[in-house]
Amino acid sequence: MTMKNLLQQFVRDETGATAIEYGLIVAVLSLTIIGGVGRAADAIQWLFSDNNSRLVQAFSH
């Protein structure tokens, strides 16, 4: 095989591209989930830390 044939075969090969795309999708979804869980935890903490909250009043009686 000549160098030209090897380069053409390399350019046409897309098997690694799919794995990289899936890896990027997983990375973006992971960051989104981690960010969402953090915001949900902050919201829940705020609900239970606010002294005027009905939840706090319900659990204190």
Predicted model as a PDB file, atoms N, CA, C, CB and O in Angstrom, pLDDT in the B-factor column:
MODEL        1                                                                  
ATOM      1  N   MET A   1       0.843  -1.195   0.000  1.00 62.00           N  
ATOM      2  CA  MET A   1       0.000   0.000   0.000  1.00 62.00           C  
ATOM      3  C   MET A   1       0.882   1.251   0.000  1.00 62.00           C  
ATOM      4  CB  MET A   1      -0.956   0.002   1.229  1.00 62.00           C  
ATOM      5  O   MET A   1       1.934   1.312   0.637  1.00 62.00           O  
ATOM      6  N   THR A   2       0.419   2.194  -0.712  1.00 84.00           N  
ATOM      7  CA  THR A   2       1.163   3.443  -0.750  1.00 84.00           C  
ATOM      8  C   THR A   2       0.658   4.378   0.342  1.00 84.00           C  
ATOM      9  CB  THR A   2       1.043   4.110  -2.136  1.00 84.00           C  
ATOM     10  O   THR A   2      -0.397   4.157   0.936  1.00 84.00           O  
ATOM     11  N   MET A   3       1.417   5.399   0.585  1.00 85.00           N  
ATOM     12  CA  MET A   3       1.051   6.373   1.608  1.00 85.00           C  
ATOM     13  C   MET A   3      -0.273   7.058   1.258  1.00 85.00           C  
ATOM     14  CB  MET A   3       2.165   7.420   1.772  1.00 85.00           C  
ATOM     15  O   MET A   3      -1.075   7.357   2.143  1.00 85.00           O  
ATOM     16  N   LYS A   4      -0.494   7.301  -0.029  1.00 82.00           N  
ATOM     17  CA  LYS A   4      -1.746   7.933  -0.473  1.00 82.00           C  
ATOM     18  C   LYS A   4      -2.944   7.044  -0.141  1.00 82.00           C  
ATOM     19  CB  LYS A   4      -1.702   8.219  -1.995  1.00 82.00           C  
ATOM     20  O   LYS A   4      -3.968   7.539   0.331  1.00 82.00           O  
ATOM     21  N   ASN A   5      -2.828   5.747  -0.380  1.00 85.00           N  
ATOM     22  CA  ASN A   5      -3.922   4.826  -0.065  1.00 85.00           C  
ATOM     23  C   ASN A   5      -4.182   4.766   1.435  1.00 85.00           C  
ATOM     24  CB  ASN A   5      -3.609   3.426  -0.595  1.00 85.00           C  
ATOM     25  O   ASN A   5      -5.334   4.724   1.868  1.00 85.00           O  
ATOM     26  N   LEU A   6      -3.107   4.763   2.232  1.00 82.00           N  
ATOM     27  CA  LEU A   6      -3.278   4.744   3.688  1.00 82.00           C  
ATOM     28  C   LEU A   6      -4.003   5.993   4.174  1.00 82.00           C  
ATOM     29  CB  LEU A   6      -1.919   4.624   4.385  1.00 82.00           C  
ATOM     30  O   LEU A   6      -4.892   5.910   5.021  1.00 82.00           O  
ATOM     31  N   LEU A   7      -3.622   7.147   3.639  1.00 81.00           N  
ATOM     32  CA  LEU A   7      -4.280   8.392   4.048  1.00 81.00           C  
ATOM     33  C   LEU A   7      -5.741   8.423   3.621  1.00 81.00           C  
ATOM     34  CB  LEU A   7      -3.546   9.595   3.463  1.00 81.00           C  
ATOM     35  O   LEU A   7      -6.593   8.888   4.377  1.00 81.00           O  
ATOM     36  N   GLN A   8      -6.039   7.943   2.441  1.00 82.00           N  
ATOM     37  CA  GLN A   8      -7.432   7.911   1.987  1.00 82.00           C  
ATOM     38  C   GLN A   8      -8.257   6.972   2.854  1.00 82.00           C  
ATOM     39  CB  GLN A   8      -7.513   7.479   0.513  1.00 82.00           C  
ATOM     40  O   GLN A   8      -9.400   7.277   3.196  1.00 82.00           O  
ATOM     41  N   GLN A   9      -7.683   5.836   3.207  1.00 83.00           N  
ATOM     42  CA  GLN A   9      -8.393   4.899   4.073  1.00 83.00           C  
ATOM     43  C   GLN A   9      -8.622   5.502   5.454  1.00 83.00           C  
ATOM     44  CB  GLN A   9      -7.614   3.584   4.193  1.00 83.00           C  
ATOM     45  O   GLN A   9      -9.686   5.319   6.047  1.00 83.00           O  
ATOM     46  N   PHE A  10      -7.625   6.222   5.967  1.00 76.00           N  
ATOM     47  CA  PHE A  10      -7.753   6.867   7.272  1.00 76.00           C  
ATOM     48  C   PHE A  10      -8.842   7.938   7.263  1.00 76.00           C  
ATOM     49  CB  PHE A  10      -6.419   7.485   7.688  1.00 76.00           C  
ATOM     50  O   PHE A  10      -9.604   8.056   8.223  1.00 76.00           O  
ATOM     51  N   VAL A  11      -8.918   8.707   6.197  1.00 77.00           N  
ATOM     52  CA  VAL A  11      -9.920   9.783   6.098  1.00 77.00           C  
ATOM     53  C   VAL A  11     -11.332   9.199   6.000  1.00 77.00           C  
ATOM     54  CB  VAL A  11      -9.631  10.686   4.869  1.00 77.00           C  
ATOM     55  O   VAL A  11     -12.276   9.781   6.534  1.00 77.00           O  
ATOM     56  N   ARG A  12     -11.484   8.069   5.330  1.00 79.00           N  
ATOM     57  CA  ARG A  12     -12.812   7.460   5.156  1.00 79.00           C  
ATOM     58  C   ARG A  12     -13.274   6.673   6.386  1.00 79.00           C  
ATOM     59  CB  ARG A  12     -12.800   6.541   3.948  1.00 79.00           C  
ATOM     60  O   ARG A  12     -14.465   6.399   6.532  1.00 79.00           O  
ATOM     61  N   ASP A  13     -12.341   6.311   7.267  1.00 76.00           N  
ATOM     62  CA  ASP A  13     -12.677   5.490   8.437  1.00 76.00           C  
ATOM     63  C   ASP A  13     -13.403   6.356   9.469  1.00 76.00           C  
ATOM     64  CB  ASP A  13     -11.390   4.850   9.061  1.00 76.00           C  
ATOM     65  O   ASP A  13     -12.862   7.364   9.924  1.00 76.00           O  
ATOM     66  N   GLU A  14     -14.627   5.968   9.837  1.00 71.00           N  
ATOM     67  CA  GLU A  14     -15.424   6.742  10.791  1.00 71.00           C  
ATOM     68  C   GLU A  14     -15.745   5.956  12.059  1.00 71.00           C  
ATOM     69  CB  GLU A  14     -16.711   7.196  10.139  1.00 71.00           C  
ATOM     70  O   GLU A  14     -16.616   6.370  12.823  1.00 71.00           O  
ATOM     71  N   THR A  15     -15.079   4.851  12.302  1.00 69.00           N  
ATOM     72  CA  THR A  15     -15.424   4.034  13.474  1.00 69.00           C  
ATOM     73  C   THR A  15     -15.097   4.744  14.781  1.00 69.00           C  
ATOM     74  CB  THR A  15     -14.690   2.699  13.420  1.00 69.00           C  
ATOM     75  O   THR A  15     -15.857   4.626  15.743  1.00 69.00           O  
ATOM     76  N   GLY A  16     -13.998   5.469  14.844  1.00 70.00           N  
ATOM     77  CA  GLY A  16     -13.642   6.177  16.077  1.00 70.00           C  
ATOM     78  C   GLY A  16     -14.488   7.411  16.305  1.00 70.00           C  
ATOM     79  O   GLY A  16     -14.680   7.818  17.451  1.00 70.00           O  
ATOM     80  N   ALA A  17     -14.999   8.019  15.245  1.00 71.00           N  
ATOM     81  CA  ALA A  17     -15.791   9.245  15.372  1.00 71.00           C  
ATOM     82  C   ALA A  17     -17.071   8.992  16.159  1.00 71.00           C  
ATOM     83  CB  ALA A  17     -16.129   9.810  13.988  1.00 71.00           C  
ATOM     84  O   ALA A  17     -17.494   9.842  16.942  1.00 71.00           O  
ATOM     85  N   THR A  18     -17.682   7.847  15.961  1.00 78.00           N  
ATOM     86  CA  THR A  18     -18.922   7.546  16.680  1.00 78.00           C  
ATOM     87  C   THR A  18     -18.662   7.433  18.171  1.00 78.00           C  
ATOM     88  CB  THR A  18     -19.552   6.249  16.155  1.00 78.00           C  
ATOM     89  O   THR A  18     -19.446   7.935  18.977  1.00 78.00           O  
ATOM     90  N   ALA A  19     -17.577   6.784  18.546  1.00 79.00           N  
ATOM     91  CA  ALA A  19     -17.246   6.650  19.965  1.00 79.00           C  
ATOM     92  C   ALA A  19     -16.974   8.014  20.590  1.00 79.00           C  
ATOM     93  CB  ALA A  19     -16.029   5.732  20.149  1.00 79.00           C  
ATOM     94  O   ALA A  19     -17.383   8.272  21.722  1.00 79.00           O  
ATOM     95  N   ILE A  20     -16.293   8.877  19.866  1.00 82.00           N  
ATOM     96  CA  ILE A  20     -16.014  10.220  20.377  1.00 82.00           C  
ATOM     97  C   ILE A  20     -17.313  11.006  20.537  1.00 82.00           C  
ATOM     98  CB  ILE A  20     -15.044  10.970  19.437  1.00 82.00           C  
ATOM     99  O   ILE A  20     -17.486  11.711  21.531  1.00 82.00           O  
ATOM    100  N   GLU A  21     -18.216  10.896  19.588  1.00 86.00           N  
ATOM    101  CA  GLU A  21     -19.501  11.602  19.681  1.00 86.00           C  
ATOM    102  C   GLU A  21     -20.298  11.126  20.889  1.00 86.00           C  
ATOM    103  CB  GLU A  21     -20.323  11.398  18.396  1.00 86.00           C  
ATOM    104  O   GLU A  21     -20.863  11.934  21.626  1.00 86.00           O  
ATOM    105  N   TYR A  22     -20.340   9.804  21.088  1.00 87.00           N  
ATOM    106  CA  TYR A  22     -21.048   9.290  22.261  1.00 87.00           C  
ATOM    107  C   TYR A  22     -20.386   9.761  23.552  1.00 87.00           C  
ATOM    108  CB  TYR A  22     -21.100   7.759  22.226  1.00 87.00           C  
ATOM    109  O   TYR A  22     -21.076  10.071  24.524  1.00 87.00           O  
ATOM    110  N   GLY A  23     -19.087   9.815  23.569  1.00 88.00           N  
ATOM    111  CA  GLY A  23     -18.374  10.310  24.747  1.00 88.00           C  
ATOM    112  C   GLY A  23     -18.715  11.758  25.051  1.00 88.00           C  
ATOM    113  O   GLY A  23     -18.906  12.128  26.209  1.00 88.00           O  
ATOM    114  N   LEU A  24     -18.791  12.579  24.005  1.00 91.00           N  
ATOM    115  CA  LEU A  24     -19.156  13.985  24.209  1.00 91.00           C  
ATOM    116  C   LEU A  24     -20.595  14.128  24.704  1.00 91.00           C  
ATOM    117  CB  LEU A  24     -18.975  14.774  22.909  1.00 91.00           C  
ATOM    118  O   LEU A  24     -20.878  14.961  25.565  1.00 91.00           O  
ATOM    119  N   ILE A  25     -21.493  13.324  24.167  1.00 93.00           N  
ATOM    120  CA  ILE A  25     -22.889  13.370  24.614  1.00 93.00           C  
ATOM    121  C   ILE A  25     -22.979  12.989  26.087  1.00 93.00           C  
ATOM    122  CB  ILE A  25     -23.772  12.427  23.759  1.00 93.00           C  
ATOM    123  O   ILE A  25     -23.680  13.647  26.856  1.00 93.00           O  
ATOM    124  N   VAL A  26     -22.279  11.937  26.483  1.00 94.00           N  
ATOM    125  CA  VAL A  26     -22.295  11.506  27.887  1.00 94.00           C  
ATOM    126  C   VAL A  26     -21.709  12.584  28.785  1.00 94.00           C  
ATOM    127  CB  VAL A  26     -21.513  10.189  28.062  1.00 94.00           C  
ATOM    128  O   VAL A  26     -22.227  12.827  29.875  1.00 94.00           O  
ATOM    129  N   ALA A  27     -20.640  13.233  28.345  1.00 94.00           N  
ATOM    130  CA  ALA A  27     -20.026  14.283  29.156  1.00 94.00           C  
ATOM    131  C   ALA A  27     -20.983  15.461  29.361  1.00 94.00           C  
ATOM    132  CB  ALA A  27     -18.729  14.769  28.498  1.00 94.00           C  
ATOM    133  O   ALA A  27     -21.110  15.971  30.474  1.00 94.00           O  
ATOM    134  N   VAL A  28     -21.647  15.887  28.299  1.00 95.00           N  
ATOM    135  CA  VAL A  28     -22.576  17.022  28.407  1.00 95.00           C  
ATOM    136  C   VAL A  28     -23.768  16.659  29.295  1.00 95.00           C  
ATOM    137  CB  VAL A  28     -23.069  17.457  27.004  1.00 95.00           C  
ATOM    138  O   VAL A  28     -24.186  17.458  30.134  1.00 95.00           O  
ATOM    139  N   LEU A  29     -24.311  15.462  29.110  1.00 95.00           N  
ATOM    140  CA  LEU A  29     -25.432  15.041  29.961  1.00 95.00           C  
ATOM    141  C   LEU A  29     -25.018  14.937  31.419  1.00 95.00           C  
ATOM    142  CB  LEU A  29     -25.987  13.700  29.486  1.00 95.00           C  
ATOM    143  O   LEU A  29     -25.787  15.308  32.306  1.00 95.00           O  
ATOM    144  N   SER A  30     -23.829  14.443  31.677  1.00 94.00           N  
ATOM    145  CA  SER A  30     -23.353  14.325  33.056  1.00 94.00           C  
ATOM    146  C   SER A  30     -23.243  15.694  33.711  1.00 94.00           C  
ATOM    147  CB  SER A  30     -21.997  13.611  33.098  1.00 94.00           C  
ATOM    148  O   SER A  30     -23.663  15.876  34.854  1.00 94.00           O  
ATOM    149  N   LEU A  31     -22.678  16.658  32.987  1.00 94.00           N  
ATOM    150  CA  LEU A  31     -22.559  18.005  33.544  1.00 94.00           C  
ATOM    151  C   LEU A  31     -23.932  18.622  33.798  1.00 94.00           C  
ATOM    152  CB  LEU A  31     -21.749  18.899  32.601  1.00 94.00           C  
ATOM    153  O   LEU A  31     -24.125  19.316  34.796  1.00 94.00           O  
ATOM    154  N   THR A  32     -24.876  18.375  32.911  1.00 93.00           N  
ATOM    155  CA  THR A  32     -26.229  18.901  33.077  1.00 93.00           C  
ATOM    156  C   THR A  32     -26.898  18.288  34.302  1.00 93.00           C  
ATOM    157  CB  THR A  32     -27.072  18.631  31.821  1.00 93.00           C  
ATOM    158  O   THR A  32     -27.531  18.996  35.085  1.00 93.00           O  
ATOM    159  N   ILE A  33     -26.759  16.989  34.468  1.00 93.00           N  
ATOM    160  CA  ILE A  33     -27.372  16.310  35.615  1.00 93.00           C  
ATOM    161  C   ILE A  33     -26.742  16.786  36.916  1.00 93.00           C  
ATOM    162  CB  ILE A  33     -27.228  14.780  35.483  1.00 93.00           C  
ATOM    163  O   ILE A  33     -27.449  17.043  37.890  1.00 93.00           O  
ATOM    164  N   ILE A  34     -25.419  16.904  36.941  1.00 91.00           N  
ATOM    165  CA  ILE A  34     -24.738  17.359  38.161  1.00 91.00           C  
ATOM    166  C   ILE A  34     -25.188  18.773  38.518  1.00 91.00           C  
ATOM    167  CB  ILE A  34     -23.195  17.315  37.981  1.00 91.00           C  
ATOM    168  O   ILE A  34     -25.444  19.068  39.685  1.00 91.00           O  
ATOM    169  N   GLY A  35     -25.285  19.647  37.518  1.00 89.00           N  
ATOM    170  CA  GLY A  35     -25.750  21.013  37.774  1.00 89.00           C  
ATOM    171  C   GLY A  35     -27.186  21.048  38.261  1.00 89.00           C  
ATOM    172  O   GLY A  35     -27.521  21.833  39.149  1.00 89.00           O  
ATOM    173  N   GLY A  36     -28.029  20.215  37.696  1.00 90.00           N  
ATOM    174  CA  GLY A  36     -29.432  20.172  38.117  1.00 90.00           C  
ATOM    175  C   GLY A  36     -29.597  19.645  39.523  1.00 90.00           C  
ATOM    176  O   GLY A  36     -30.428  20.148  40.280  1.00 90.00           O  
ATOM    177  N   VAL A  37     -28.817  18.639  39.887  1.00 90.00           N  
ATOM    178  CA  VAL A  37     -28.895  18.091  41.242  1.00 90.00           C  
ATOM    179  C   VAL A  37     -28.432  19.130  42.252  1.00 90.00           C  
ATOM    180  CB  VAL A  37     -28.046  16.807  41.364  1.00 90.00           C  
ATOM    181  O   VAL A  37     -29.007  19.252  43.333  1.00 90.00           O  
ATOM    182  N   GLY A  38     -27.398  19.872  41.901  1.00 85.00           N  
ATOM    183  CA  GLY A  38     -26.913  20.924  42.800  1.00 85.00           C  
ATOM    184  C   GLY A  38     -27.955  22.007  43.034  1.00 85.00           C  
ATOM    185  O   GLY A  38     -28.148  22.471  44.157  1.00 85.00           O  
ATOM    186  N   ARG A  39     -28.621  22.400  41.962  1.00 88.00           N  
ATOM    187  CA  ARG A  39     -29.658  23.432  42.108  1.00 88.00           C  
ATOM    188  C   ARG A  39     -30.853  22.906  42.901  1.00 88.00           C  
ATOM    189  CB  ARG A  39     -30.123  23.924  40.725  1.00 88.00           C  
ATOM    190  O   ARG A  39     -31.435  23.639  43.701  1.00 88.00           O  
ATOM    191  N   ALA A  40     -31.222  21.649  42.687  1.00 88.00           N  
ATOM    192  CA  ALA A  40     -32.339  21.061  43.427  1.00 88.00           C  
ATOM    193  C   ALA A  40     -31.992  20.968  44.902  1.00 88.00           C  
ATOM    194  CB  ALA A  40     -32.695  19.668  42.870  1.00 88.00           C  
ATOM    195  O   ALA A  40     -32.839  21.232  45.756  1.00 88.00           O  
ATOM    196  N   ALA A  41     -30.755  20.594  45.212  1.00 86.00           N  
ATOM    197  CA  ALA A  41     -30.335  20.508  46.613  1.00 86.00           C  
ATOM    198  C   ALA A  41     -30.389  21.886  47.273  1.00 86.00           C  
ATOM    199  CB  ALA A  41     -28.908  19.919  46.718  1.00 86.00           C  
ATOM    200  O   ALA A  41     -30.804  22.004  48.426  1.00 86.00           O  
ATOM    201  N   ASP A  42     -29.973  22.926  46.552  1.00 85.00           N  
ATOM    202  CA  ASP A  42     -30.047  24.284  47.096  1.00 85.00           C  
ATOM    203  C   ASP A  42     -31.497  24.697  47.354  1.00 85.00           C  
ATOM    204  CB  ASP A  42     -29.379  25.280  46.136  1.00 85.00           C  
ATOM    205  O   ASP A  42     -31.797  25.329  48.367  1.00 85.00           O  
ATOM    206  N   ALA A  43     -32.390  24.339  46.435  1.00 83.00           N  
ATOM    207  CA  ALA A  43     -33.804  24.701  46.594  1.00 83.00           C  
ATOM    208  C   ALA A  43     -34.422  23.980  47.784  1.00 83.00           C  
ATOM    209  CB  ALA A  43     -34.592  24.375  45.317  1.00 83.00           C  
ATOM    210  O   ALA A  43     -35.192  24.573  48.539  1.00 83.00           O  
ATOM    211  N   ILE A  44     -34.092  22.715  47.954  1.00 82.00           N  
ATOM    212  CA  ILE A  44     -34.624  21.959  49.091  1.00 82.00           C  
ATOM    213  C   ILE A  44     -34.068  22.496  50.399  1.00 82.00           C  
ATOM    214  CB  ILE A  44     -34.294  20.463  48.952  1.00 82.00           C  
ATOM    215  O   ILE A  44     -34.794  22.605  51.387  1.00 82.00           O  
ATOM    216  N   GLN A  45     -32.787  22.833  50.411  1.00 81.00           N  
ATOM    217  CA  GLN A  45     -32.196  23.399  51.625  1.00 81.00           C  
ATOM    218  C   GLN A  45     -32.869  24.728  51.973  1.00 81.00           C  
ATOM    219  CB  GLN A  45     -30.671  23.599  51.448  1.00 81.00           C  
ATOM    220  O   GLN A  45     -33.124  25.008  53.144  1.00 81.00           O  
ATOM    221  N   TRP A  46     -33.154  25.538  50.964  1.00 79.00           N  
ATOM    222  CA  TRP A  46     -33.820  26.810  51.211  1.00 79.00           C  
ATOM    223  C   TRP A  46     -35.223  26.586  51.775  1.00 79.00           C  
ATOM    224  CB  TRP A  46     -33.891  27.637  49.918  1.00 79.00           C  
ATOM    225  O   TRP A  46     -35.649  27.308  52.676  1.00 79.00           O  
ATOM    226  N   LEU A  47     -35.948  25.586  51.250  1.00 74.00           N  
ATOM    227  CA  LEU A  47     -37.293  25.311  51.744  1.00 74.00           C  
ATOM    228  C   LEU A  47     -37.289  24.986  53.227  1.00 74.00           C  
ATOM    229  CB  LEU A  47     -37.913  24.166  50.968  1.00 74.00           C  
ATOM    230  O   LEU A  47     -38.167  25.436  53.964  1.00 74.00           O  
ATOM    231  N   PHE A  48     -36.311  24.210  53.670  1.00 73.00           N  
ATOM    232  CA  PHE A  48     -36.294  23.799  55.062  1.00 73.00           C  
ATOM    233  C   PHE A  48     -35.564  24.778  55.972  1.00 73.00           C  
ATOM    234  CB  PHE A  48     -35.668  22.453  55.177  1.00 73.00           C  
ATOM    235  O   PHE A  48     -35.656  24.651  57.193  1.00 73.00           O  
ATOM    236  N   SER A  49     -34.847  25.743  55.424  1.00 76.00           N  
ATOM    237  CA  SER A  49     -34.130  26.702  56.265  1.00 76.00           C  
ATOM    238  C   SER A  49     -34.911  27.992  56.486  1.00 76.00           C  
ATOM    239  CB  SER A  49     -32.792  27.024  55.649  1.00 76.00           C  
ATOM    240  O   SER A  49     -34.595  28.750  57.403  1.00 76.00           O  
ATOM    241  N   ASP A  50     -35.905  28.249  55.681  1.00 71.00           N  
ATOM    242  CA  ASP A  50     -36.699  29.464  55.814  1.00 71.00           C  
ATOM    243  C   ASP A  50     -37.658  29.289  56.989  1.00 71.00           C  
ATOM    244  CB  ASP A  50     -37.478  29.780  54.495  1.00 71.00           C  
ATOM    245  O   ASP A  50     -38.509  28.399  56.971  1.00 71.00           O  
ATOM    246  N   ASN A  51     -37.525  30.121  57.992  1.00 67.00           N  
ATOM    247  CA  ASN A  51     -38.350  29.990  59.191  1.00 67.00           C  
ATOM    248  C   ASN A  51     -39.826  30.269  58.939  1.00 67.00           C  
ATOM    249  CB  ASN A  51     -37.845  30.917  60.256  1.00 67.00           C  
ATOM    250  O   ASN A  51     -40.677  29.803  59.698  1.00 67.00           O  
ATOM    251  N   ASN A  52     -40.142  31.010  57.902  1.00 69.00           N  
ATOM    252  CA  ASN A  52     -41.536  31.303  57.581  1.00 69.00           C  
ATOM    253  C   ASN A  52     -42.159  30.243  56.685  1.00 69.00           C  
ATOM    254  CB  ASN A  52     -41.639  32.654  56.915  1.00 69.00           C  
ATOM    255  O   ASN A  52     -43.335  30.343  56.335  1.00 69.00           O  
ATOM    256  N   SER A  53     -41.393  29.238  56.313  1.00 67.00           N  
ATOM    257  CA  SER A  53     -41.892  28.212  55.419  1.00 67.00           C  
ATOM    258  C   SER A  53     -42.955  27.360  56.104  1.00 67.00           C  
ATOM    259  CB  SER A  53     -40.749  27.338  54.929  1.00 67.00           C  
ATOM    260  O   SER A  53     -42.830  27.040  57.286  1.00 67.00           O  
ATOM    261  N   ARG A  54     -43.978  26.999  55.379  1.00 72.00           N  
ATOM    262  CA  ARG A  54     -45.026  26.137  55.932  1.00 72.00           C  
ATOM    263  C   ARG A  54     -44.487  24.748  56.255  1.00 72.00           C  
ATOM    264  CB  ARG A  54     -46.199  26.028  54.952  1.00 72.00           C  
ATOM    265  O   ARG A  54     -44.967  24.093  57.180  1.00 72.00           O  
ATOM    266  N   LEU A  55     -43.485  24.294  55.488  1.00 68.00           N  
ATOM    267  CA  LEU A  55     -42.884  22.992  55.776  1.00 68.00           C  
ATOM    268  C   LEU A  55     -42.202  23.001  57.145  1.00 68.00           C  
ATOM    269  CB  LEU A  55     -41.872  22.612  54.679  1.00 68.00           C  
ATOM    270  O   LEU A  55     -42.360  22.062  57.925  1.00 68.00           O  
ATOM    271  N   VAL A  56     -41.452  24.049  57.433  1.00 69.00           N  
ATOM    272  CA  VAL A  56     -40.759  24.158  58.719  1.00 69.00           C  
ATOM    273  C   VAL A  56     -41.786  24.230  59.849  1.00 69.00           C  
ATOM    274  CB  VAL A  56     -39.828  25.406  58.746  1.00 69.00           C  
ATOM    275  O   VAL A  56     -41.609  23.591  60.886  1.00 69.00           O  
ATOM    276  N   GLN A  57     -42.828  24.981  59.660  1.00 72.00           N  
ATOM    277  CA  GLN A  57     -43.857  25.099  60.687  1.00 72.00           C  
ATOM    278  C   GLN A  57     -44.599  23.777  60.883  1.00 72.00           C  
ATOM    279  CB  GLN A  57     -44.845  26.207  60.321  1.00 72.00           C  
ATOM    280  O   GLN A  57     -44.958  23.436  62.010  1.00 72.00           O  
ATOM    281  N   ALA A  58     -44.829  23.038  59.818  1.00 77.00           N  
ATOM    282  CA  ALA A  58     -45.537  21.756  59.926  1.00 77.00           C  
ATOM    283  C   ALA A  58     -44.695  20.725  60.676  1.00 77.00           C  
ATOM    284  CB  ALA A  58     -45.898  21.224  58.528  1.00 77.00           C  
ATOM    285  O   ALA A  58     -45.235  19.951  61.467  1.00 77.00           O  
ATOM    286  N   PHE A  59     -43.405  20.704  60.443  1.00 76.00           N  
ATOM    287  CA  PHE A  59     -42.554  19.718  61.117  1.00 76.00           C  
ATOM    288  C   PHE A  59     -42.194  20.116  62.541  1.00 76.00           C  
ATOM    289  CB  PHE A  59     -41.292  19.507  60.325  1.00 76.00           C  
ATOM    290  O   PHE A  59     -41.748  19.267  63.313  1.00 76.00           O  
ATOM    291  N   SER A  60     -42.372  21.386  62.914  1.00 71.00           N  
ATOM    292  CA  SER A  60     -41.997  21.821  64.263  1.00 71.00           C  
ATOM    293  C   SER A  60     -43.123  21.572  65.269  1.00 71.00           C  
ATOM    294  CB  SER A  60     -41.624  23.308  64.255  1.00 71.00           C  
ATOM    295  O   SER A  60     -42.900  21.675  66.475  1.00 71.00           O  
ATOM    296  N   HIS A  61     -44.299  21.256  64.806  1.00 64.00           N  
ATOM    297  CA  HIS A  61     -45.417  21.038  65.743  1.00 64.00           C  
ATOM    298  C   HIS A  61     -45.584  19.608  66.055  1.00 64.00           C  
ATOM    299  CB  HIS A  61     -46.704  21.575  65.195  1.00 64.00           C  
ATOM    300  O   HIS A  61     -46.473  19.243  66.824  1.00 64.00           O  
TER     301      HIS A  61                                                      
ENDMDL                                                                          
END                                                                             
